[in-house]
Amino acid sequence: MATKLSPQLKCLSRKLRAPRLARGFSFTARRRGFTGKAATKNARDTIEYGTQIVGGVSPGKGGQDHLGLPVFDTVQEVRNPQHPLSYVRQLTKYCLQAVKNVKPHASAVFVPAQFAAGAIIEAIEAEIPLVVSVAEHVPLHDMARVQEILRTQSRTRLVGPNCPGIIAPDQCRIGIMPYKQYTKGVVGIVSKSGTLSYEAVGATTKAGLGQSIVVGMGGDMMPGTTLLDGLKLFFEHEETKGIIVIGEIGGEAELRAAEAIRDYRTLTPNPKPIIAMVAGRTAPQGKTMGHAGAILSPRDVPADVKARALEEAGAIIVPHPGVMGDEMRRLLNLQL
């Protein structure tokens, strides 16, 4: 799916892009796997939410219309359409302008795990700024190839795989978040867990704070965007007044996030309040807990050690996401 970002997410895509994440969400998105059942339902919901989708990619179905939008065989066609004039004339005026004049700001990848890497690489080669991949269990050797390609360029930022996506409430969604519970507000959320991020969203909405941007970075072992990337985004994002970080067992992303929080709080005169939790404190060693990457191996740092590192860096640790809204409201009131 090809999409046009709102100012919030466009900003996000530029700041998260390669080394960075956020800039404003008036956003053109393109969907890979556009005509499948899941992508079709998601596209309908996403359009209803306000995201400007300008087309989709479905190999072998190029030249068709789907949901009133053009379907292309490859991402390059979305960027540089070569359809005959007889086809172009059939497009709506908006789609005609989009495919001829507007380069997609983002790509949502809705293909099975075994094909996800190829779709991601195609989007990278087309220099689409923001790519969101939702599939879980993308083979590690495939993601190693994707990571190597990502390191050689600075145009594209990958969120995922195995992630719910990214959203600027009431403006733009790329992913599968249950958008009806999101409200525009002041809390930035970055989370390894999609479900726990939904709980945090519910808590901050109930507390009357809302969310500025929510980044579901994904729970696979080799994510394109990390907790550290999300933190850097929210440190700079003016509309974000408070930050929530949700980690879990597996990997060491939380330790790098703790270092960034410590540096931020040391160097910033009036730092934003940061709340954190780390899921999986009771997880048995060697058992995957929900995500492919949520596994405590013998060499991994336990959840309680990660939580302690975040707390020592200056984050407020909470036991579960249900209390995040009230706690953030208390911290923000202290700054008034």
C-alpha angles and dihedrals in degrees: 000000000000115000142187111224128226115237090264096054095037086058087046093052092052096046092043090041111117098319093007144046126200140054118132131315111238091120143172112211132190125201126219109209088025100165099048120109097252094044092046094054091043091049092052091051092044093051090048089052091057105261111140107232112190102182148318144239124235115157112235094018100077115140095036129109121235123183086352091301131111120260120214132193095224140019090244088063090057089054096039110016115199100182116141117262090250089065096040090056089061093061122096115260091252095050091046090055091043098053093040101040112012121072113209114258093202145015127211111205113211103171132116118277095256091058099036098092092054091051091047092050091049089055091048091051089051088053095234104172100222127031123183119193118188102181119114126216097030102175112265094230088054092051091047087059091047091049091051091052092046090055092055095058141046103202104079133057118197121208111194148318104218092022138127090229134231133303141184101199117244089005117059142347130193109181140023105300117143089248098188092078094052120097129187110255148114109292121097115206128195117179142171090207121064094199094049090048088056089053090050090049091051091050095048091045091051090049090055094245102107125190133282097195131345120205119193100195095185137241103253121115096250109038122181092221125037139199087260091057091051092049092051089052094052095043088063101032108105096202092056111088099169134024133216121196121191118189135166143189118303129066128010103269091120092058092053088047089053091054091051092049091051092050092045094051091046096050101035118081096209107019122195115252114259126204121190142178133181117211124213105050091145096039114132116237116266097015120116110232107205100306131063088239096042096092128120107222122185092262096045126106111251120241094250091055090051091049091050091051091052091047093049088051090058106268120133108238118216127188098228139002095252091080096045096093097053092042093050091048089052092050093047091049089055089059094055 
